[in-house]
């Protein structure tokens, strides 16, 4: 495969960007449209759009997962657990070093971030394998409110690595509508997320993905009683009284009262 973008691929890029830019939909619906089109274009099986904090090399990153497609609930839970696994800060350090150096949209292939040997020796690797997640592309952009908007594109474990051309296509598409990276979540990271324990953040991420209490208890191996206490603490922290309001607060603003055009 040539590393050069051909005429048809260039047309596909322009068509996708134009469709997303012109559609009259909410910002999150436009993000989904963009990512579904990009995933088809480069042969990705799944994608995630999330925020990141603690992005200095050596810090264990804190991720809040907001939008996804192509991942089952079980795959998502395993990937989320892998993100909290010991040593993840070392795996992600090269990527965040590049992001902090550029201060702008940064896109990297998995093999540009970490070697196969290092990855396979990590605590996260078995979780990725169990989730049938293999090759990845990561892209991130600092936002004006101090957050980091991040995107992961994934293939199943038996498929080949993404190539440089596919990474280049992803970078072009993700850089052409910068407004989609802004206001990625109206909830400020220092407004409660960073103060949560790792277990509470896992519960929060499951709630944001729409998991039922039964599903969260099963996936995280928690008793219903323990889970209830965790959920009550999360609701109190973010001043909400239901899962639907919590989701709206993270995706659209307090109470979901922002205009749909935003």
C-alpha positions in Angstrom: 0.0 0.0 0.0 1.3 3.4 -1.0 1.7 6.0 1.8 0.4 8.7 -0.6 -3.3 9.7 -0.4 -4.9 9.1 -3.8 -7.5 11.2 -5.5 -10.5 9.1 -4.4 -9.3 9.2 -0.8 -8.9 13.0 -1.0 -12.4 13.2 -2.3 -13.7 11.0 0.5 -12.0 13.3 3.1 -13.5 16.4 1.6 -17.0 14.8 1.3 -16.9 13.7 5.0 -15.7 17.0 6.3 -18.2 18.9 4.2 -21.1 16.7 5.4 -20.2 17.1 9.0 -19.6 20.9 8.7 -23.0 21.4 7.0 -25.2 19.1 8.9 -27.7 20.7 11.3 -27.2 18.5 14.3 -25.9 18.7 17.8 -22.2 18.8 18.4 -22.1 15.3 19.7 -24.2 14.0 16.7 -21.7 15.7 14.4 -18.8 14.1 16.3 -20.4 10.7 15.9 -21.0 11.3 12.2 -17.4 12.3 11.7 -16.0 9.3 13.6 -18.2 6.8 11.9 -17.2 8.1 8.5 -13.5 8.2 9.5 -13.7 4.6 10.8 -15.1 3.4 7.5 -12.5 5.3 5.6 -9.5 3.8 7.3 -10.9 0.4 8.2 -11.2 0.9 12.0 -13.6 -1.5 13.8 -14.3 0.9 16.8 -13.7 4.3 18.1 -13.8 6.3 21.4 -14.0 10.0 22.1 -12.9 11.0 25.6 -11.2 13.6 27.7 -7.8 13.2 29.4 -6.1 14.7 32.4 -2.7 14.2 34.0 -1.0 14.2 30.6 2.5 15.0 31.8 4.9 12.1 31.3 5.1 10.0 34.3 1.5 10.8 35.5 -1.2 8.1 35.4 -3.7 9.6 32.9 -7.2 10.1 34.0 -9.8 9.4 31.2 -13.5 10.2 31.1 -15.1 8.3 28.2 -18.0 10.1 26.5 -18.8 8.7 23.1 -18.1 5.3 21.5 -19.1 3.0 18.6 -18.1 -0.5 17.7 -17.2 -1.6 21.2 -19.4 -4.0 23.1 -20.1 -3.2 26.8 -17.6 -6.0 27.8 -14.9 -4.7 25.4 -15.4 -1.1 26.7 -15.1 -2.3 30.4 -11.9 -4.2 29.6 -10.4 -1.3 27.7 -11.4 1.1 30.6 -9.7 -1.2 33.1 -6.6 -1.4 30.9 -6.4 2.4 31.0 -6.1 2.2 34.8 -3.6 -0.6 34.8 -0.2 -0.1 36.5 2.4 1.2 34.1 -0.1 2.8 31.7 1.7 6.1 32.5 4.9 4.7 31.0 3.1 3.4 27.9 1.5 6.7 27.2 4.5 8.9 28.1 5.9 9.2 24.6 2.5 10.2 23.2 1.9 12.9 25.9 5.4 14.1 25.5 4.7 14.8 21.8 1.3 16.4 22.6 2.8 18.7 25.2 5.6 19.6 22.8 3.4 20.5 19.9 0.5 22.0 21.9 -1.8 21.2 19.0 -3.6 18.2 17.4 -1.2 15.2 17.6 -1.9 11.9 16.0 0.2 8.8 16.4 0.2 5.1 15.4 0.3 2.6 18.2 3.7 1.4 16.9 5.0 5.0 17.1 4.1 5.3 20.8 5.2 1.9 22.2 7.2 -1.1 20.9 5.4 -4.4 20.6 7.8 -5.9 23.2 7.0 -3.2 25.7 3.3 -3.4 25.1 3.2 -7.2 25.4 5.1 -7.0 28.8 2.6 -4.4 30.2 -0.1 -5.1 32.7 -2.7 -3.6 30.3 -1.8 -6.0 27.4 -3.8 -9.0 28.6 -6.9 -6.8 29.1 -6.5 -5.5 25.5 -6.2 -9.1 24.2 -9.2 -10.3 26.2 -11.2 -7.4 24.7 -10.0 -8.4 21.2 -8.5 -4.9 20.8 -5.3 -4.8 18.7 -4.0 -2.0 16.5 -4.8 1.6 17.4 -4.4 5.2 16.4 -4.5 7.9 19.1 -5.2 11.6 18.4 -5.4 14.4 21.0 -5.8 18.1 21.0 -5.6 20.5 24.0 -8.8 22.7 24.3 -9.1 26.3 25.3 -10.6 25.4 28.7 -7.6 23.3 29.7 -8.9 19.9 28.9 -7.5 17.4 26.4 -9.9 16.0 23.7 -8.8 12.5 22.8 -9.8 10.0 20.1 -8.9 6.4 19.8 -9.4 4.3 16.7 -9.1 0.5 17.0 -9.0 -2.7 15.1 -9.6 -6.2 16.4 -6.4 -8.1 17.5 -6.1 -10.3 14.4 -6.0 -7.4 11.9 -2.9 -5.6 10.6 -1.5 -2.5 12.2 -2.7 0.8 10.9 -0.3 2.4 8.4 1.1 5.9 8.1 -1.4 6.8 5.3 -4.3 5.8 7.5 -2.9 7.9 10.4 -2.4 10.8 8.0 -6.0 10.6 6.8 -7.2 10.5 10.5 -5.1 13.5 11.3 -6.4 15.6 8.4 -10.0 14.7 9.1 -9.7 15.4 12.9 -7.9 18.7 12.3 -10.3 20.3 9.8 -13.2 20.9 12.2 -11.5 22.1 15.4 -14.7 23.3 16.9 -15.7 19.7 17.6 -12.8 19.4 20.0 -14.0 22.4 22.0 -16.4 22.0 24.9 -15.9 18.3 24.8 -17.4 18.1 28.2 -19.0 21.0 30.0 -17.9 19.4 33.3 -14.5 20.8 34.3 -12.0 18.2 35.2 -11.1 20.0 38.4 -14.8 20.1 39.2 -14.9 16.6 40.6 -13.6 14.0 38.2 -10.0 14.3 39.3 -11.1 13.9 42.9 -12.8 10.6 42.3 -11.0 7.3 43.3 -10.1 5.0 40.4 -13.1 2.8 41.3 -15.5 5.7 41.3 -14.2 6.9 37.9 -14.9 3.4 36.5 -18.5 3.6 37.8 -18.8 7.1 36.4 -17.6 6.0 33.0 -20.1 3.1 33.0 -22.9 5.4 33.9 -22.0 7.8 31.1 -22.1 4.9 28.7 -25.7 4.2 29.7 -25.0 0.9 31.6 -27.8 -0.2 33.9 -26.9 -0.9 37.6 -27.1 -4.6 37.0 -24.7 -4.3 34.1 -22.2 -2.2 36.1 -22.3 -4.6 39.0 -21.7 -7.5 36.7 -18.9 -5.9 34.7 -17.1 -4.4 37.7 -17.8 -7.4 40.0 -19.5 -5.2 42.6 -22.3 -6.0 45.0 -25.5 -4.1 44.4 -25.2 -2.6 47.8 -21.6 -1.4 47.2 -22.5 -0.1 43.8 -25.5 1.9 45.2 -23.1 3.7 47.6 -20.8 4.5 44.7 -23.6 5.9 42.6 -25.0 8.0 45.4 -21.5 9.5 46.0 -21.2 10.3 42.3 -24.6 11.9 42.1 -23.9 14.0 45.1 -20.5 15.0 43.7 -22.1 16.3 40.5 -25.3 17.5 42.0 -27.7 15.3 40.0 -30.4 12.9 41.0 -30.5 10.5 38.0 -28.3 8.8 35.4 -30.0 10.6 32.5 -29.2 14.0 34.1 -25.6 13.0 34.8 -25.2 12.0 31.1 -26.7 15.3 30.0 -24.5 17.3 32.3 -21.3 15.7 30.9 -22.4 15.8 27.3 -24.5 19.0 27.0 -24.3 21.1 30.1 -26.0 21.5 33.4 -29.4 19.8 33.0 -29.0 19.4 29.3 -30.3 22.9 28.8 -27.9 24.2 26.1 -29.2 24.7 22.6 -29.0 21.6 20.4 -27.0 23.5 17.9 -24.0 23.8 20.2 
